[in-house]
Protein backbone atom coordinates (compact mmCIF):
# COMPACT_ATOMS: atom_id res chain seq x y z
CA UNK A 1 0.00 0.00 0.00
CA UNK A 2 1.34 3.47 -0.89
CA UNK A 3 1.98 6.17 1.70
CA UNK A 4 -0.91 8.25 0.34
CA UNK A 5 -3.26 5.24 0.49
CA UNK A 6 -2.23 4.44 4.07
CA UNK A 7 -2.76 8.05 5.07
CA UNK A 8 -6.19 8.06 3.45
CA UNK A 9 -7.17 4.79 5.13
CA UNK A 10 -6.03 6.11 8.49
CA UNK A 11 -8.13 9.21 8.05
CA UNK A 12 -11.13 7.07 7.21
CA UNK A 13 -10.62 4.97 10.36
CA UNK A 14 -10.39 8.12 12.46
CA UNK A 15 -13.60 9.41 10.85
CA UNK A 16 -15.42 6.11 11.50
CA UNK A 17 -14.25 6.14 15.13
CA UNK A 18 -15.47 9.72 15.54
CA UNK A 19 -18.83 8.85 14.04
CA UNK A 20 -19.11 5.85 16.36
CA UNK A 21 -18.27 7.98 19.38
CA UNK A 22 -20.77 10.65 18.31
CA UNK A 23 -23.43 8.00 17.81
CA UNK A 24 -22.77 6.61 21.30
CA UNK A 25 -22.94 10.08 22.82
CA UNK A 26 -26.15 10.78 20.93
CA UNK A 27 -27.69 7.50 22.10
CA UNK A 28 -26.64 8.12 25.70
CA UNK A 29 -28.07 11.62 25.44
CA UNK A 30 -31.42 10.28 24.28
CA UNK A 31 -31.59 7.73 27.08
CA UNK A 32 -30.59 10.37 29.61
CA UNK A 33 -33.54 12.60 28.74
CA UNK A 34 -35.71 12.95 31.88
CA UNK A 35 -38.67 10.57 31.80
CA UNK A 36 -37.04 8.05 29.44
CA UNK A 37 -36.10 4.79 31.12
CA UNK A 38 -32.77 3.08 30.52
CA UNK A 39 -33.26 -0.64 30.22
CA UNK A 40 -29.74 -1.45 31.47
CA UNK A 41 -28.25 -4.92 31.38
CA UNK A 42 -30.79 -7.70 31.11
CA UNK A 43 -29.85 -9.13 34.51
CA UNK A 44 -29.64 -5.75 36.27
CA UNK A 45 -33.01 -6.19 37.94
CA UNK A 46 -32.71 -3.38 40.54
CA UNK A 47 -31.75 -0.86 37.85
CA UNK A 48 -34.53 -1.97 35.52
CA UNK A 49 -37.11 -1.74 38.31
CA UNK A 50 -35.93 1.70 39.46
CA UNK A 51 -35.82 2.99 35.87
CA UNK A 52 -39.58 2.55 35.49
CA UNK A 53 -40.15 5.37 37.96
CA UNK A 54 -38.61 7.91 35.60
CA UNK A 55 -40.05 6.44 32.42
CA UNK A 56 -42.51 8.48 30.38
CA UNK A 57 -45.77 6.61 29.83
CA UNK A 58 -47.86 9.70 29.14
CA UNK A 59 -48.22 8.86 25.45
CA UNK A 60 -50.00 5.52 25.85
CA UNK A 61 -53.05 5.88 23.55
CA UNK A 62 -56.27 6.19 25.60
CA UNK A 63 -54.36 5.66 28.85
CA UNK A 64 -51.94 8.46 29.79
CA UNK A 65 -50.07 6.91 32.68
CA UNK A 66 -47.81 8.02 35.51
CA UNK A 67 -45.67 5.66 37.56
CA UNK A 68 -45.54 6.86 41.17
CA UNK A 69 -43.15 4.41 42.77
CA UNK A 70 -41.27 1.18 42.26
CA UNK A 71 -39.95 -1.27 44.80
CA UNK A 72 -38.01 -4.49 44.44
CA UNK A 73 -39.37 -7.35 46.57
CA UNK A 74 -37.17 -10.35 47.38
CA UNK A 75 -38.47 -13.93 47.27
CA UNK A 76 -40.00 -15.11 50.54
CA UNK A 77 -41.17 -18.64 51.28
CA UNK A 78 -43.06 -19.82 48.20
CA UNK A 79 -43.60 -16.24 47.00
CA UNK A 80 -41.44 -15.17 44.07
CA UNK A 81 -39.40 -11.99 43.86
CA UNK A 82 -40.87 -9.14 41.85
CA UNK A 83 -40.68 -5.48 40.93
CA UNK A 84 -43.73 -3.72 42.35
CA UNK A 85 -45.00 -0.70 40.44
CA UNK A 86 -47.69 1.71 41.65
CA UNK A 87 -49.16 4.39 39.43
CA UNK A 88 -52.30 5.79 37.91
CA UNK A 89 -53.99 6.34 34.59
CA UNK A 90 -55.30 9.89 34.23
CA UNK A 91 -57.24 11.21 35.84
CA UNK A 92 -57.70 8.87 38.79
CA UNK A 93 -57.48 5.13 38.10
CA UNK A 94 -54.80 3.70 40.36
CA UNK A 95 -53.03 0.40 39.72
CA UNK A 96 -50.57 -1.95 41.37
CA UNK A 97 -48.40 -4.10 39.10
CA UNK A 98 -46.05 -6.93 40.03
CA UNK A 99 -43.35 -8.00 37.57
CA UNK A 100 -41.59 -11.32 38.25
CA UNK A 101 -37.87 -10.73 38.68
CA UNK A 102 -36.35 -13.71 36.95
CA UNK A 103 -38.93 -16.14 35.63
CA UNK A 104 -41.38 -14.14 33.50
CA UNK A 105 -43.40 -16.51 31.33
CA UNK A 106 -43.97 -13.89 28.63
CA UNK A 107 -47.61 -13.35 29.62
CA UNK A 108 -49.83 -10.74 31.30
CA UNK A 109 -52.63 -11.24 33.84
CA UNK A 110 -55.12 -8.74 35.23
CA UNK A 111 -57.32 -9.53 38.21
CA UNK A 112 -60.57 -7.69 38.76
CA UNK A 113 -61.42 -6.04 42.06
CA UNK A 114 -64.50 -6.78 44.15
CA UNK A 115 -67.23 -5.06 46.12
CA UNK A 116 -66.83 -1.30 45.73
CA UNK A 117 -63.11 -1.77 44.88
CA UNK A 118 -61.28 1.31 46.13
CA UNK A 119 -58.18 -0.53 47.38
CA UNK A 120 -55.36 -2.71 46.07
CA UNK A 121 -56.30 -5.56 48.43
CA UNK A 122 -57.29 -7.70 45.46
CA UNK A 123 -53.61 -7.98 44.53
CA UNK A 124 -53.72 -11.12 46.70
CA UNK A 125 -55.38 -12.78 43.69
CA UNK A 126 -52.06 -12.32 41.88
CA UNK A 127 -50.26 -14.85 44.09
CA UNK A 128 -51.00 -17.84 41.87
CA UNK A 129 -50.35 -16.10 38.53
CA UNK A 130 -47.07 -14.71 39.90
CA UNK A 131 -45.94 -18.18 40.90
CA UNK A 132 -46.65 -19.27 37.33
CA UNK A 133 -44.51 -16.42 36.00
CA UNK A 134 -47.17 -13.89 34.99
CA UNK A 135 -46.82 -10.15 35.25
CA UNK A 136 -49.95 -9.35 37.27
CA UNK A 137 -51.89 -6.12 37.81
CA UNK A 138 -54.97 -4.85 39.64
CA UNK A 139 -56.71 -1.46 39.69
CA UNK A 140 -58.57 0.35 42.46
CA UNK A 141 -61.54 1.07 40.18
CA UNK A 142 -60.70 4.78 39.99
CA UNK A 143 -61.27 5.78 43.62
CA UNK A 144 -60.25 5.21 47.23
CA UNK A 145 -62.80 3.62 49.55
CA UNK A 146 -63.63 0.71 51.75
CA UNK A 147 -65.03 -2.33 50.00
CA UNK A 148 -68.57 -1.53 51.21
CA UNK A 149 -69.14 2.19 50.64
CA UNK A 150 -70.05 4.28 47.60
CA UNK A 151 -69.56 7.83 48.85
CA UNK A 152 -66.97 8.24 46.10
CA UNK A 153 -69.83 8.14 43.57
CA UNK A 154 -71.83 10.97 45.22
CA UNK A 155 -72.93 13.35 42.41
CA UNK A 156 -70.09 11.95 40.28
CA UNK A 157 -71.66 9.95 37.41
CA UNK A 158 -68.27 9.33 35.81
CA UNK A 159 -67.06 7.39 38.85
CA UNK A 160 -69.24 4.28 38.36
CA UNK A 161 -68.22 4.18 34.70
CA UNK A 162 -64.56 4.24 35.69
CA UNK A 163 -65.18 1.63 38.38
CA UNK A 164 -66.75 -1.05 36.19
CA UNK A 165 -66.00 -0.18 32.57
CA UNK A 166 -62.98 2.05 32.05
CA UNK A 167 -60.69 0.91 34.87
CA UNK A 168 -60.08 -2.66 33.68
CA UNK A 169 -59.47 -1.46 30.13
CA UNK A 170 -56.98 1.34 30.76
CA UNK A 171 -55.26 -0.73 33.45
CA UNK A 172 -54.63 -3.35 30.79
CA UNK A 173 -53.22 -0.74 28.40
CA UNK A 174 -50.94 0.75 31.05
CA UNK A 175 -49.86 -2.62 32.39
CA UNK A 176 -48.90 -4.02 29.00
CA UNK A 177 -46.88 -0.90 28.15
CA UNK A 178 -44.94 -1.11 31.44
CA UNK A 179 -44.37 -4.84 30.96
CA UNK A 180 -42.95 -4.21 27.49
CA UNK A 181 -40.62 -1.49 28.80
CA UNK A 182 -39.41 -3.65 31.69
CA UNK A 183 -38.76 -6.84 29.73
CA UNK A 184 -38.05 -5.24 26.32
CA UNK A 185 -40.76 -7.52 24.95
CA UNK A 186 -44.54 -7.28 24.69
CA UNK A 187 -46.66 -9.97 26.38
CA UNK A 188 -47.43 -12.87 24.10
CA UNK A 189 -50.74 -13.71 25.79
CA UNK A 190 -53.02 -11.77 28.12
CA UNK A 191 -55.69 -12.99 30.54
CA UNK A 192 -58.30 -11.44 32.84
CA UNK A 193 -60.11 -13.04 35.76
CA UNK A 194 -62.45 -11.48 38.29
CA UNK A 195 -65.39 -12.27 40.54
CA UNK A 196 -68.43 -10.24 41.59
CA UNK A 197 -67.58 -6.64 40.58
CA UNK A 198 -64.52 -8.19 38.93
CA UNK A 199 -66.88 -10.48 37.03
CA UNK A 200 -68.76 -7.41 35.79
CA UNK A 201 -65.44 -5.91 34.69
CA UNK A 202 -64.59 -9.17 32.92
CA UNK A 203 -67.79 -9.08 30.87
CA UNK A 204 -67.38 -5.40 30.03
CA UNK A 205 -63.96 -6.32 28.66
CA UNK A 206 -65.57 -9.04 26.56
CA UNK A 207 -68.28 -6.75 25.21
CA UNK A 208 -66.56 -3.37 24.87
CA UNK A 209 -62.84 -4.14 24.54
CA UNK A 210 -62.67 -7.59 22.94
CA UNK A 211 -59.05 -7.04 21.85
CA UNK A 212 -57.58 -6.54 25.33
CA UNK A 213 -57.37 -10.20 26.40
CA UNK A 214 -56.95 -13.59 24.77
CA UNK A 215 -58.87 -15.31 27.55
CA UNK A 216 -61.30 -14.15 30.24
CA UNK A 217 -62.84 -15.81 33.30
CA UNK A 218 -65.87 -14.12 34.88
CA UNK A 219 -66.88 -15.68 38.20
CA UNK A 220 -70.12 -14.74 39.97
CA UNK A 221 -70.75 -11.81 37.61
CA UNK A 222 -73.49 -9.52 38.92
CA UNK A 223 -74.82 -9.04 35.39
CA UNK A 224 -77.86 -7.00 36.37
CA UNK A 225 -76.41 -4.86 39.15
CA UNK A 226 -79.62 -2.96 39.84
CA UNK A 227 -81.47 -6.29 39.98
CA UNK A 228 -78.91 -7.68 42.43
CA UNK A 229 -79.34 -4.70 44.75
CA UNK A 230 -83.15 -4.60 44.49
CA UNK A 231 -83.29 -8.33 45.23
CA UNK A 232 -81.02 -7.88 48.26
CA UNK A 233 -83.23 -5.07 49.55
CA UNK A 234 -86.35 -7.18 49.07
CA UNK A 235 -84.83 -10.19 50.85
CA UNK A 236 -83.57 -7.94 53.64
CA UNK A 237 -87.09 -6.67 54.32
CA UNK A 238 -88.42 -10.22 54.37
CA UNK A 239 -85.67 -11.55 56.63
CA UNK A 240 -85.57 -8.65 59.09
CA UNK A 241 -89.31 -7.96 59.29
CA UNK A 242 -90.93 -4.76 60.48
CA UNK A 243 -88.99 -4.54 63.74
CA UNK A 244 -85.50 -4.68 62.23
CA UNK A 245 -84.79 -7.94 64.05
CA UNK A 246 -84.32 -11.25 62.20
CA UNK A 247 -87.52 -13.17 61.53
CA UNK A 248 -85.41 -16.31 61.09
CA UNK A 249 -82.42 -16.98 63.30
CA UNK A 250 -79.44 -19.20 62.50
CA UNK A 251 -81.16 -22.23 64.03
CA UNK A 252 -84.27 -21.66 61.90
CA UNK A 253 -82.22 -21.29 58.73
CA UNK A 254 -80.24 -24.44 59.48
CA UNK A 255 -83.51 -26.33 59.99
CA UNK A 256 -84.76 -24.98 56.66
CA UNK A 257 -81.52 -25.81 54.85
CA UNK A 258 -81.43 -29.37 56.13
CA UNK A 259 -85.04 -29.92 55.07
CA UNK A 260 -84.33 -28.60 51.58
CA UNK A 261 -81.27 -30.81 51.16
CA UNK A 262 -83.10 -33.86 52.51
CA UNK A 263 -85.82 -33.34 49.88
CA UNK A 264 -83.58 -32.62 46.88
CA UNK A 265 -80.11 -34.02 47.58
CA UNK A 266 -80.47 -37.03 45.28
CA UNK A 267 -81.11 -35.11 42.05
CA UNK A 268 -77.44 -35.62 41.12
CA UNK A 269 -77.61 -39.35 41.87
CA UNK A 270 -75.70 -39.27 45.17
CA UNK A 271 -76.54 -38.32 48.76
CA UNK A 272 -73.73 -35.85 49.46
CA UNK A 273 -75.37 -32.77 51.00
CA UNK A 274 -75.26 -30.93 47.65
CA UNK A 275 -78.24 -30.20 45.38
CA UNK A 276 -77.30 -30.80 41.76
CA UNK A 277 -79.75 -28.28 40.27
CA UNK A 278 -82.04 -26.30 42.61
CA UNK A 279 -84.42 -25.55 39.73
CA UNK A 280 -85.48 -29.21 40.00
CA UNK A 281 -86.02 -28.95 43.76
CA UNK A 282 -89.73 -28.84 44.61
CA UNK A 283 -89.48 -28.28 48.33
CA UNK A 284 -92.10 -26.01 49.94
CA UNK A 285 -91.33 -24.22 53.23
CA UNK A 286 -94.90 -24.97 54.34
CA UNK A 287 -93.68 -28.55 54.90
CA UNK A 288 -92.07 -27.17 58.08
CA UNK A 289 -95.18 -25.41 59.38
CA UNK A 290 -95.68 -25.56 63.15
CA UNK A 291 -98.79 -27.41 64.30
CA UNK A 292 -100.31 -28.36 67.62
CA UNK A 293 -98.73 -31.78 67.28
CA UNK A 294 -95.39 -30.33 66.12
CA UNK A 295 -94.69 -27.17 68.11
CA UNK A 296 -90.88 -27.44 67.92
CA UNK A 297 -88.34 -27.71 65.14
CA UNK A 298 -90.75 -25.99 62.81
CA UNK A 299 -91.44 -22.61 61.20
CA UNK A 300 -94.19 -20.15 62.10
CA UNK A 301 -96.54 -18.66 59.53
CA UNK A 302 -94.51 -15.42 59.60
CA UNK A 303 -91.27 -17.31 58.99
CA UNK A 304 -92.74 -19.32 56.11
CA UNK A 305 -93.98 -16.12 54.49
CA UNK A 306 -90.48 -14.62 54.77
CA UNK A 307 -88.88 -17.71 53.20
CA UNK A 308 -91.36 -17.72 50.32
CA UNK A 309 -90.66 -14.04 49.64
CA UNK A 310 -86.91 -14.62 49.56
CA UNK A 311 -87.22 -17.62 47.22
CA UNK A 312 -89.70 -15.77 45.02
CA UNK A 313 -87.86 -12.48 44.57
CA UNK A 314 -89.13 -8.91 44.33
CA UNK A 315 -92.69 -8.21 43.20
CA UNK A 316 -94.99 -5.22 43.25
CA UNK A 317 -98.06 -5.02 45.47
CA UNK A 318 -99.98 -6.51 42.51
CA UNK A 319 -97.66 -9.49 42.34
CA UNK A 320 -95.77 -8.36 39.22
CA UNK A 321 -92.20 -9.69 39.14
CA UNK A 322 -89.64 -6.84 39.16
CA UNK A 323 -86.38 -8.78 38.83
CA UNK A 324 -85.37 -12.45 38.84
CA UNK A 325 -85.01 -14.12 42.25
CA UNK A 326 -81.44 -14.83 43.36
CA UNK A 327 -81.64 -16.98 46.50
CA UNK A 328 -82.32 -20.48 45.25
CA UNK A 329 -83.02 -23.56 47.34
CA UNK A 330 -79.84 -24.63 49.10
CA UNK A 331 -78.53 -21.11 49.73
CA UNK A 332 -80.25 -20.59 53.10
CA UNK A 333 -77.11 -20.62 55.27
CA UNK A 334 -75.76 -17.50 53.55
CA UNK A 335 -78.88 -15.34 53.93
CA UNK A 336 -77.75 -13.50 57.09
CA UNK A 337 -74.52 -12.45 55.34
CA UNK A 338 -76.24 -10.97 52.30
CA UNK A 339 -79.67 -10.00 53.62
CA UNK A 340 -79.11 -9.26 57.31
CA UNK A 341 -78.94 -5.83 58.90
CA UNK A 342 -81.21 -2.89 59.59
CA UNK A 343 -80.94 0.76 60.53
CA UNK A 344 -80.68 -0.47 64.13
CA UNK A 345 -77.95 -2.99 63.30
CA UNK A 346 -76.07 -1.66 60.24
CA UNK A 347 -72.50 -2.28 61.37
CA UNK A 348 -73.05 -5.99 62.08
CA UNK A 349 -73.89 -6.60 58.42
CA UNK A 350 -71.72 -4.32 56.24
CA UNK A 351 -73.41 -5.49 53.04
CA UNK A 352 -76.62 -3.88 54.26
CA UNK A 353 -74.91 -0.48 54.20
CA UNK A 354 -73.49 -1.27 50.75
CA UNK A 355 -76.98 -1.95 49.38
CA UNK A 356 -78.28 1.37 50.67
CA UNK A 357 -75.29 3.29 49.35
CA UNK A 358 -76.13 2.35 45.78
CA UNK A 359 -79.36 4.34 46.08
CA UNK A 360 -77.87 7.13 48.21
CA UNK A 361 -74.91 7.91 45.97
CA UNK A 362 -75.48 6.43 42.52
CA UNK A 363 -78.80 4.98 41.34
CA UNK A 364 -81.29 7.77 42.00
CA UNK A 365 -80.88 11.05 40.11
CA UNK A 366 -80.16 13.40 41.70
CA UNK A 367 -78.40 11.41 44.40
CA UNK A 368 -80.46 11.70 47.62
CA UNK A 369 -77.33 11.42 49.77
CA UNK A 370 -76.76 10.09 53.30
CA UNK A 371 -80.24 10.83 54.64
CA UNK A 372 -81.90 8.23 52.38
CA UNK A 373 -82.86 4.98 54.17
CA UNK A 374 -83.53 1.56 52.74
CA UNK A 375 -87.04 1.71 54.23
CA UNK A 376 -87.74 4.54 51.77
CA UNK A 377 -87.60 2.26 48.71
CA UNK A 378 -91.02 1.76 47.07
CA UNK A 379 -91.27 -1.57 45.24
CA UNK A 380 -94.27 -0.29 43.27
CA UNK A 381 -92.48 2.63 41.65
CA UNK A 382 -88.82 3.18 42.49
CA UNK A 383 -87.51 0.40 40.26
CA UNK A 384 -88.74 2.46 37.30
CA UNK A 385 -86.25 5.21 38.17
CA UNK A 386 -83.15 3.10 37.51
CA UNK A 387 -82.94 3.19 33.72
CA UNK A 388 -79.77 5.27 33.69
CA UNK A 389 -78.17 3.07 36.34
CA UNK A 390 -78.73 0.01 34.17
CA UNK A 391 -76.17 1.44 31.77
CA UNK A 392 -73.61 -0.19 34.08
CA UNK A 393 -74.97 -3.69 33.41
CA UNK A 394 -72.84 -5.76 30.96
CA UNK A 395 -75.76 -7.63 29.41
CA UNK A 396 -75.07 -7.26 25.67
CA UNK A 397 -75.33 -10.83 24.30
CA UNK A 398 -73.75 -9.95 20.94
CA UNK A 399 -70.23 -11.31 21.43
CA UNK A 400 -69.35 -11.64 17.74
CA UNK A 401 -66.43 -9.21 17.95
CA UNK A 402 -64.89 -11.15 20.82
CA UNK A 403 -65.22 -14.41 18.90
CA UNK A 404 -63.74 -12.90 15.73
CA UNK A 405 -60.83 -11.55 17.79
CA UNK A 406 -60.09 -15.13 18.85
CA UNK A 407 -60.99 -14.65 22.51
CA UNK A 408 -62.11 -17.42 24.85
CA UNK A 409 -64.59 -16.81 27.67
CA UNK A 410 -65.40 -18.92 30.72
CA UNK A 411 -68.24 -17.73 32.96
CA UNK A 412 -68.63 -19.50 36.30
CA UNK A 413 -71.34 -19.19 38.91
CA UNK A 414 -72.65 -21.21 41.86
CA UNK A 415 -76.17 -22.50 42.33
CA UNK A 416 -75.91 -21.43 46.00
CA UNK A 417 -74.90 -17.84 45.19
CA UNK A 418 -77.73 -16.00 46.93
CA UNK A 419 -76.60 -12.49 45.97
CA UNK A 420 -75.53 -12.66 42.32
CA UNK A 421 -78.12 -15.24 41.37
CA UNK A 422 -77.27 -17.99 38.89
CA UNK A 423 -80.58 -17.55 37.05
CA UNK A 424 -79.44 -14.22 35.61
CA UNK A 425 -76.20 -15.73 34.36
CA UNK A 426 -77.99 -18.73 32.87
CA UNK A 427 -80.46 -16.42 31.12
CA UNK A 428 -77.58 -14.35 29.71
CA UNK A 429 -75.82 -17.44 28.37
CA UNK A 430 -78.99 -18.77 26.74
CA UNK A 431 -79.54 -15.38 25.09
CA UNK A 432 -75.97 -15.42 23.74
CA UNK A 433 -76.68 -18.82 22.19
CA UNK A 434 -79.60 -17.31 20.30
CA UNK A 435 -77.52 -14.40 19.02
CA UNK A 436 -74.48 -16.48 18.08
CA UNK A 437 -76.47 -19.08 16.16
CA UNK A 438 -76.71 -22.02 18.54
CA UNK A 439 -74.88 -24.01 21.19
CA UNK A 440 -72.02 -25.29 19.05
CA UNK A 441 -71.23 -21.84 17.68
CA UNK A 442 -71.34 -20.38 21.21
CA UNK A 443 -69.35 -23.07 23.00
CA UNK A 444 -66.65 -22.72 20.38
CA UNK A 445 -65.53 -19.64 22.34
CA UNK A 446 -67.84 -19.23 25.39
CA UNK A 447 -68.68 -21.83 28.02
CA UNK A 448 -70.76 -21.42 31.17
CA UNK A 449 -70.12 -23.59 34.23
CA UNK A 450 -72.65 -23.65 37.10
CA UNK A 451 -71.18 -25.33 40.18
CA UNK A 452 -73.61 -27.10 42.53
CA UNK A 453 -73.32 -25.97 46.15
CA UNK A 454 -70.90 -23.12 45.43
CA UNK A 455 -71.60 -19.74 47.00
CA UNK A 456 -70.56 -16.27 45.79
CA UNK A 457 -67.04 -16.42 44.31
CA UNK A 458 -66.25 -19.73 46.04
CA UNK A 459 -66.77 -21.68 49.27
CA UNK A 460 -70.01 -23.48 50.08
CA UNK A 461 -70.99 -27.15 50.20
CA UNK A 462 -69.87 -27.97 46.67
CA UNK A 463 -66.63 -28.54 44.76
CA UNK A 464 -65.64 -24.86 44.72
CA UNK A 465 -61.84 -25.07 44.23
CA UNK A 466 -61.09 -25.02 40.50
CA UNK A 467 -57.87 -24.07 38.72
CA UNK A 468 -59.61 -21.84 36.18
CA UNK A 469 -56.41 -20.29 34.84
CA UNK A 470 -54.90 -23.62 33.83
CA UNK A 471 -58.08 -24.58 31.95
CA UNK A 472 -58.12 -21.19 30.23
CA UNK A 473 -54.46 -21.45 29.22
CA UNK A 474 -55.04 -24.87 27.68
CA UNK A 475 -58.01 -23.52 25.72
CA UNK A 476 -56.26 -20.41 24.43
CA UNK A 477 -52.75 -21.76 23.88
CA UNK A 478 -53.39 -25.40 22.93
CA UNK A 479 -56.91 -25.32 21.56
CA UNK A 480 -58.08 -27.71 24.31
CA UNK A 481 -61.64 -26.59 25.03
CA UNK A 482 -62.73 -27.41 28.61
CA UNK A 483 -65.21 -30.27 28.14
CA UNK A 484 -65.39 -30.35 31.93
CA UNK A 485 -63.71 -28.79 34.94
CA UNK A 486 -62.67 -30.75 37.99
CA UNK A 487 -63.54 -28.97 41.22
CA UNK A 488 -62.72 -29.96 44.77
CA UNK A 489 -64.31 -29.34 48.15
CA UNK A 490 -61.58 -28.48 50.62
CA UNK A 491 -61.14 -28.95 54.34
CA UNK A 492 -59.65 -25.60 55.35
CA UNK A 493 -58.33 -24.12 58.58
CA UNK A 494 -58.58 -20.62 57.09
CA UNK A 495 -61.99 -19.94 55.46
CA UNK A 496 -60.42 -17.21 53.30
CA UNK A 497 -58.50 -19.87 51.38
CA UNK A 498 -61.80 -21.05 49.90
CA UNK A 499 -61.79 -17.92 47.74
CA UNK A 500 -58.14 -18.03 46.70
CA UNK A 501 -56.86 -21.63 46.91
CA UNK A 502 -53.29 -22.52 46.09
CA UNK A 503 -52.74 -24.89 43.16
CA UNK A 504 -51.87 -27.66 42.87
CA UNK A 505 -54.12 -28.51 45.78
CA UNK A 506 -52.84 -30.31 48.84
CA UNK A 507 -54.43 -33.81 48.57
CA UNK A 508 -54.80 -33.90 52.36
CA UNK A 509 -57.24 -30.97 52.16
CA UNK A 510 -59.53 -32.50 49.51
CA UNK A 511 -62.76 -33.97 50.90
CA UNK A 512 -64.27 -34.79 47.52
CA UNK A 513 -64.03 -33.83 43.87
CA UNK A 514 -66.63 -33.42 41.13
CA UNK A 515 -66.68 -32.76 37.39
CA UNK A 516 -68.49 -29.63 36.25
CA UNK A 517 -69.73 -29.75 32.66
CA UNK A 518 -70.53 -26.82 30.36
CA UNK A 519 -74.10 -25.68 30.90
CA UNK A 520 -76.68 -27.13 30.43
CA UNK A 521 -75.04 -30.54 30.97
CA UNK A 522 -75.00 -31.67 34.60
CA UNK A 523 -72.92 -34.27 36.45
CA UNK A 524 -74.40 -37.49 37.78
CA UNK A 525 -72.94 -40.28 39.87
CA UNK A 526 -72.34 -43.40 37.74
CA UNK A 527 -73.55 -45.68 40.51
CA UNK A 528 -70.24 -47.35 41.29
CA UNK A 529 -66.84 -46.40 42.62
CA UNK A 530 -65.78 -43.92 45.27
CA UNK A 531 -68.42 -41.15 45.35
CA UNK A 532 -65.77 -38.69 46.56
CA UNK A 533 -63.82 -39.06 43.29
CA UNK A 534 -64.78 -37.01 40.22
CA UNK A 535 -63.77 -39.94 38.00
CA UNK A 536 -66.92 -41.80 39.10
CA UNK A 537 -69.27 -39.14 37.76
CA UNK A 538 -70.33 -38.51 34.19
CA UNK A 539 -72.56 -36.22 32.14
CA UNK A 540 -76.23 -36.74 32.85
CA UNK A 541 -78.50 -37.64 29.99
CA UNK A 542 -80.86 -34.80 29.05
Residue, then its C-alpha position, 0 to 999 in steps of 0.5 A: x500500500x502506498x503512503x498516500x493510500x495508508x494516510x487516506x485509510x487512516x483518516x477514514x478509520x479516524x472518521x469512523x471512530x469519531x462517528x461511532x463515538x458521536x453516535x454513542x454520545x447521541x444514544x446516551x443523550x437520548x436515554x438520559x432525557x428525563x422521563x425516558x427509562x434506561x433498560x440497562x443490562x438484562x440481569x440488572x433487575x434493581x436498575x430496571x425496576x428503578x428505571x420505570x419510575x422515571x419512564x414516560x408513559x404519558x403517550x400511551x393511547x387512551x391511557x396516559x399513565x404516571x408511575x408513582x413508585x417502584x420497589x423491588x421485593x425479594x423472594x420469601x417462602x413460596x412467594x417469588x421476587x418481583x418489581x412492584x409498580x404503583x401508578x395511575x392512569x389519568x385522571x384517577x385510576x390507580x393500579x398496582x403491578x407486580x413483575x416477576x424478577x427472573x422467571x417471567x413466562x412472557x404473559x400478562x394477567x389482570x385480576x378484577x377487584x370486588x365489592x366497591x373496589x377502592x383498594x389494592x387488596x385484590x392484589x392477593x389474587x395475583x399470588x398464583x399467577x405470579x408463581x406461574x410467572x405472569x406479570x400481574x396487575x390490579x386497579x382500584x376502580x378509579x377511587x379510594x374507599x372501603x369495599x362496602x361504601x359508595x360515597x366516592x360516587x356521590x354526584x359523580x356519574x363518571x365514577x361508576x363508569x370508571x369503576x366497572x368499565x374504564x378501569x379494567x381497560x386502561x389498566x390493561x393498556x398501562x400494564x402491557x406498556x410497562x411490561x414491554x418497557x421492563x422486559x423489552x418484549x410485549x406480552x405474548x398472551x393476556x388474561x383477565x379473571x375477576x369475581x363479583x364486581x370483577x366479574x362485571x369488569x370481565x364481561x365489560x372487557x368481553x363486550x366493549x374491549x374484545x381485543x384486550x385479552x386472549x382469555x377471560x374468566x368471569x366468576x359470579x358476575x353480577x350481570x344486572x347490578x340494579x337487579x342484584x341490589x333490588x333483590x337484596x333489599x327485598x330479601x332484607x325486608x323479608x328476613x328482618x321484618x318490620x322490627x328490624x330484628x331477624x324473623x329467622x335466626x341461625x337455628x331456623x335457617x339451618x332447619x330450613x336448609x337441612x329440610x331442603x337438602x333432605x328433599x332434593x339431595x339425590x337429584x345428582x344421583x348421590x346423597x352428598x349434601x349438595x343439590x345438583x340443580x335447585x331448579x329441579x327442587x320442589x321443596x315447599x317451606x310450608x312442609x315445616x309449618x308448626x302445628x299443635x302436634x309439632x310445636x318445635x323444630x318448625x317454622x311459624x306462619x310469619x317465617x314461612x312467608x319470609x322464606x317464600x318471599x326470599x325464594x320468590x324475589x321482588x314483586x310489586x303489590x300486585x304481584x308483578x315480578x320486578x327482577x329475577x329471584x337470586x336466593x335459590x333452594x340450598x342457599x339458606x345458610x348465607x342469607x344472614x350475610x347478604x340480607x341481614x342488617x337494619x338501621x338499628x344494626x347496620x355495622x353488624x352486616x356491612x353489606x346492608x350499608x353497601x346496598x343502601x349506598x347504591x341508592x344514596x350515591x349512585x342509582x337515583x338522580x339526583x343522588x339523595x345522599x346520606x339521609x336516604x334509608x332503605x325503608x324509603x324504597x317503594x317496590x311499586x315505583x322506584x324500580x322504574x327510576x333506575x334506567x340510567x343506572x342500568x347502563x352499568x350492566x354488561x348484558x349485551x349478548x352480541x359477542x361476535x367481535x370477541x369471537x372474531x378476535x379469537x378470545x375465549x370466555x369462561x363464565x362460572x357461577x354457583x347455584x348457592x350464590x344467593x346475591x348474584x343469582x345464577x338464574x341471571x347468568x344462565x339467562x344471559x348465556x342462553x340469550x348469547x346462544x340465540x344471538x351467536x347461532x346455537x350451542x355449538x357456535x357459542x361453545x366454540x368460544x364461550x362456556x358457562x359452568x354452574x357449580x352445585x353448592x358453590x356460593x358467591x365467588x367460592x366456598x359453600x358445600x360444593x366442589x368450589x376449588x377449580x384451577x380456572x387459569x390452567x383450563x383457560x391457558x389450555x383452551x387459548x394456547x393449545x386449543x383444548x376446550x374445557x369439556x369439563x372442569x374438575x372442582x374440589x371441596x376443601x377442608x380448610x383451617x382458614x376460610x379465606x382460602x376457599x376464595x383463593x386456593x393454592x394450586x396444585x391442591x394439597x391432597x390432604x385438604x380435599x374432601x371430595x371432587x366433582x366434574x363440572x360440565x358446560x351448561x346445560x349438561x349436569x354431572x351425575x354419579x355413575x352408581x359405582x366407585x368412590x363417590x368422593x372421586x370425580x372420576x366416578x361421575x359422568x354427564x347426565x343424559x338430558 
